[in-house]
């Protein structure tokens, strides 16, 4: 039995790439975790090979459906929009991040992939709990459809807040690093 690589290989690559993209999106949206550092801010030598590579954050609009796709529809895909249409709608830098993330996913060991999946599951559980708490804290009495819309909007808006905070931190870090380098230069001369 001979399998034509061109016919099967391309759909498989696309599927694996899309799966990697979905996981990368989820990983990128997870709350930053503190990394344990050794002397001089370097990761400890034993921990480096076990840690999965950093995956770039996705670009473009956040998924519109946070709790999984309806039957037969990719996660986060607006109804009536195919994968190809979504790909074409992505900005070029988002496509580049997608490709880079897919390559990183393909290079990961099964243990690293499982770690990423576990982190994503934990992140989803935390977000679900926090969205439930937001509904409770709002004091609103919502039917299931309104509740799902409320949770979806909460997650979208929270994602925006977190992204804004990450950008602020990065800006502040860039301002502080030159002074830090100067201070260290003086100490070590």
C-alpha positions in Angstrom: 0.0 0.0 0.0 1.5 3.3 -1.1 0.5 6.6 0.5 0.8 9.8 -1.5 2.7 12.2 0.7 1.4 15.3 -1.1 -2.2 14.5 -0.6 -2.1 13.5 3.1 1.0 15.5 4.2 -0.4 18.9 3.6 -3.7 18.4 5.5 -1.8 16.8 8.3 0.6 19.7 8.5 -2.3 22.2 8.4 -4.1 20.3 11.2 -0.9 20.1 13.4 -0.2 23.8 12.7 -3.7 24.8 13.7 -3.6 22.7 16.8 -0.2 24.3 17.7 -1.7 27.7 17.0 -4.6 27.1 19.3 -2.3 25.9 22.1 0.1 28.8 21.5 -2.7 31.3 21.7 -3.8 29.8 25.0 -0.3 29.7 26.4 0.4 33.2 25.4 -2.7 34.4 27.2 -1.8 32.6 30.4 -0.7 34.7 33.3 3.0 35.1 33.4 4.7 32.6 35.7 7.8 33.4 37.7 10.8 31.6 36.4 13.3 30.5 39.0 16.7 32.0 38.3 20.1 31.0 39.5 23.1 33.3 40.0 23.3 36.3 37.7 19.7 35.9 36.6 20.5 32.8 34.5 18.2 29.8 34.6 19.7 26.8 36.5 21.5 24.4 34.1 19.3 21.4 34.9 15.9 23.3 34.4 16.7 24.7 30.9 16.2 21.5 28.9 12.9 20.6 30.6 11.2 24.0 30.0 9.3 24.3 26.8 10.4 27.1 24.5 8.7 30.5 24.7 6.0 30.9 22.2 5.2 34.2 20.7 1.9 35.9 21.6 -0.8 35.8 18.9 -2.0 38.9 17.1 -5.4 39.8 15.9 -8.8 39.7 17.5 -9.3 37.3 20.5 -11.4 34.3 19.9 -15.1 35.0 20.2 -16.1 31.8 21.9 -14.1 31.0 25.1 -15.6 27.7 26.1 -15.0 25.6 23.0 -16.3 25.4 19.5 -19.8 24.4 18.5 -19.8 21.0 16.7 -17.6 20.9 13.7 -16.3 24.5 14.1 -12.7 25.4 14.9 -12.1 26.9 18.4 -12.6 30.7 18.3 -13.7 30.7 14.6 -16.6 33.1 14.0 -19.5 31.3 12.5 -19.4 31.0 8.7 -15.7 31.8 8.5 -13.4 29.0 7.2 -9.8 28.4 8.4 -8.5 29.7 5.1 -10.5 32.9 5.5 -9.2 33.4 9.0 -5.7 32.8 7.8 -6.0 35.4 5.0 -7.5 37.8 7.5 -4.5 37.6 9.8 -1.9 40.4 9.6 1.5 39.3 8.2 3.2 39.5 11.6 0.5 37.2 13.1 1.0 34.7 10.3 4.8 34.8 11.0 4.1 34.2 14.7 1.8 31.3 13.9 4.4 29.7 11.7 7.1 30.2 14.3 4.9 28.8 17.1 4.0 25.8 14.9 7.7 25.1 14.3 8.4 25.4 18.0 5.5 23.0 18.7 6.8 20.5 16.2 10.3 20.6 17.9 9.0 20.0 21.4 9.3 16.7 23.0 6.1 14.8 24.0 6.9 15.8 27.6 7.1 19.5 26.8 3.8 19.3 24.8 2.1 17.6 27.7 3.4 20.3 30.0 2.0 23.0 27.7 -1.4 21.2 27.6 -1.5 20.9 31.4 -0.7 24.7 31.7 -3.4 25.4 29.2 -6.0 23.3 31.1 -5.0 25.0 34.3 -5.3 28.5 32.7 -8.8 27.6 31.4 -9.9 26.4 34.8 -8.6 29.6 36.4 -10.3 31.8 33.8 -13.6 29.9 34.1 -13.5 30.3 37.9 -12.7 34.0 37.6 -15.4 34.6 35.0 -17.9 32.8 37.3 -16.8 35.0 40.1 -17.2 38.1 37.9 -20.8 37.1 37.2 -21.5 36.6 40.9 -19.8 39.9 41.8 -21.8 41.8 39.2 -25.0 40.9 41.1 -26.8 40.3 37.8 -29.4 37.5 37.3 -28.6 36.2 33.9 -30.1 33.4 31.8 -27.6 30.8 30.4 -27.2 32.6 27.1 -26.6 36.0 28.7 -24.3 34.5 31.2 -22.2 33.0 28.4 -22.1 36.4 26.6 -21.1 38.1 29.9 -18.3 35.6 30.5 -17.1 35.9 26.9 -16.9 39.7 27.2 -15.3 39.5 30.6 -12.6 37.2 29.1 -12.0 39.5 26.1 -11.8 42.6 28.1 -9.6 41.0 30.7 -7.2 39.8 27.9 -7.0 43.5 26.8 -6.2 44.7 30.3 -3.5 42.0 30.7 -2.0 42.8 27.4 -1.9 46.5 28.2 -0.3 45.8 31.6 2.4 43.6 29.9 3.2 46.4 27.5 3.4 48.9 30.4 5.8 46.6 32.2 7.9 46.1 29.1 8.1 49.9 28.6 9.1 50.5 32.2 11.7 47.7 32.0 13.3 49.3 28.9 13.5 52.6 30.8 15.1 51.0 33.9 17.6 48.6 32.2 20.2 51.3 31.1 20.4 52.7 34.6 20.8 49.1 36.0 23.6 48.4 33.5 25.4 51.6 34.5 25.1 50.7 38.2 26.4 47.2 37.6 29.2 48.6 35.4 30.3 50.9 38.3 30.1 48.0 40.8 32.2 45.6 38.7 34.9 48.0 37.6 
